[in-house]
């Protein structure tokens, strides 16, 4: 949607810098988390978070955002691999370490990583060259880059990372777009997933995440098949100008089509990117989008939190910010209640019996029990008591 390279923001609240610094110090001092080894599988209940920055500042700011939300539990850390060159798409040494450290400190956390499918991913490469690159990818030319990424993630002990591979492929922004050759794009996606799944120890989940609506090409034309997709996501910002939330739901390839498509394919949904955009500070969109996600229970959602999309690091949207904070304040994800298993009728149980008063004699006032040990007290029949007023008895 917006450019991913610099992740610039405008008008950050000054207090957030101090809060982020405090959060970073607390993070570094927190001590070891999950034991060394493969992290436990994330809890299946819905999780939420925010995109706050692609580097270490994004990790530090999560604690401050959680505090602002009244201690709400941010279980999702979301970042992007830079798509400028292949060495960064492989996960350059040092880039992912802090995210992996955050992830492994709690078993129920989730790391979401957007992975470009091409270098020069935002260089406005023309359709003819994109078509040629997709065909090279489909033939296996770039497999080794994704094998290197998979091996790095496993080595960092985050083998269960959610990989948003080739996001917003139905648009025109990225070199990894689908439109110039959908068939080659699908073959290339399948090669990448197959290559990464072949790395020992991996437990990756692959998230197919188009942008909402038709865009340059219907996103259904890019769907690579159920065998290589684990989650069907959607990036859904409040746009175009003048479009109501109901229209965003009902439009072709919109929100309703997304959940219907996922259901038909037996896949859960996600919202890796969402937030305000062309319609400004739109509290109605914020309220409706949060309710939509509560209703459809995505695997995770992460609001894009910088201007113009955000609510915490952007002062331009005070009404939407108030809605977001009021809905999520203090929220902690709880497992869905399970339906009880039907059983045959049983005899009603008696009400609980009140506890029996203690029969151990209380020591008299002004008397201090002596601790002589269980064996001695057993033969004496109880504790011995030394009176505290013994010194005054002969006076």
C-alpha positions, 0 to 999 in steps of 0.5 A, a space after each residue: 500500500 504505502 512504501 515499505 523501504 523507509 517506513 517514515 512517519 510524521 508527527 510522532 508524539 514526543 512522549 513515545 520516544 521516552 516510552 520506547 526507551 523505557 520499554 527497550 530497557 525493560 525488554 533487555 533486562 527481562 531475562 530469558 524467556 522460553 527455554 532454548 529450543 523450538 518455541 511452542 506453537 502459538 495459541 490458536 486464539 486471535 491475536 493482534 498487534 501493530 506495525 510500529 517500525 521494521 527494526 529494533 525500535 518496532 520491538 521496543 515500542 510494543 511495550 509502550 503501546 501495550 501500556 497505552 492500551 491499559 496492558 492489552 496483550 500485543 501477541 504479534 510482532 510484525 516486520 518487513 524484509 527490505 526488498 532492495 537487494 537479495 542479501 536483505 531478502 535472505 535476512 541479513 545478519 543482525 536484522 532479524 535477531 531482535 525480532 527472534 529474541 522477542 518472539 522466543 520470550 513467550 510461547 504464545 507470541 507470533 512473528 509475522 514477516 513480510 517477504 518480498 519475492 523480488 529484489 528492487 521490489 519498489 523500483 517501479 520495474 516495468 511489466 515486461 521486465 517483471 514478466 521475465 523475472 517471474 518466469 525466471 523465478 518459476 524456473 528456479 533461478 531464485 530458490 537459493 535466496 529463500 532457502 537461505 532465509 528459511 535456514 536463518 529463521 530456523 537457526 534463530 529458533 523462530 521456525 513457526 514464523 508467519 510469512 506474508 509472501 509477495 503481499 499485495 500482488 494484485 496491485 501495481 506497486 511491487 516488482 513481485 506483482 502478479 498481473 504481468 503473468 499470473 501463471 508464472 507468479 503462481 508457479 514461482 510462489 509454489 517453488 518458494 514455499 516448496 523450497 522453504 518447507 524443505 529446510 529441516 526444522 521449519 514450521 512456517 505458515 504462508 499467508 497469501 495477502 492481496 489488497 482489498 478490491 480488484 486493484 490491477 487484477 482480480 486477486 483470485 487469479 493469483 491464488 496459487 492453490 491450497 497446498 501452499 497457502 496456510 492463511 488467506 489474508 487481506 490488506 484493507 485500508 480505508 479507501 478510496 475516498 468516499 467509499 463507506 465501510 458497507 461498500 468495502 464489505 460488498 465490493 467485488 473482491 472486497 471484505 465479504 468476498 475474502 472471508 467467503 473465499 477463505 471459507 470455501 478453501 478451508 483456510 483461516 483469514 488474517 489482516 496483516 495491514 489495515 488502517 485509515 487512509 483516503 477518508 481521513 480521521 474516520 471513526 466509523 471505519 475504525 469502529 466497523 473494522 474492529 467489529 468486523 475482525 471480532 466477528 470473523 476471528 482472524 489468525 491475527 491483525 496488525 494495524 499500520 501505525 504511522 501517518 496517515 494510517 495509524 492511531 498511536 504514532 500519528 496525531 492526525 486521527 484523534 477521533 479514530 484513536 479514541 475508538 481504537 483505544 476504547 475497544 482494545 483497552 485492557 484486552 487479553 486474548 482468551 481461548 474460545 469456550 469449548 462446548 461441553 460434551 453431552 453426558 447422561 443425566 446424573 444424580 444432583 450433587 449435594 451442596 458443598 459442606 462448610 469447612 469444619 472448625 479447627 480442633 487444634 487448641 489456640 494458645 493462651 494469650 501471652 504465650 508463645 508456642 515453641 517449635 520442637 518438631 513434628 516428632 516431639 510434638 506427636 509424643 507430647 500431644 501438641 505444642 509446648 507454650 512458654 508464657 511471656 510474663 514468666 519474669 513477673 510471676 514472683 513479683 
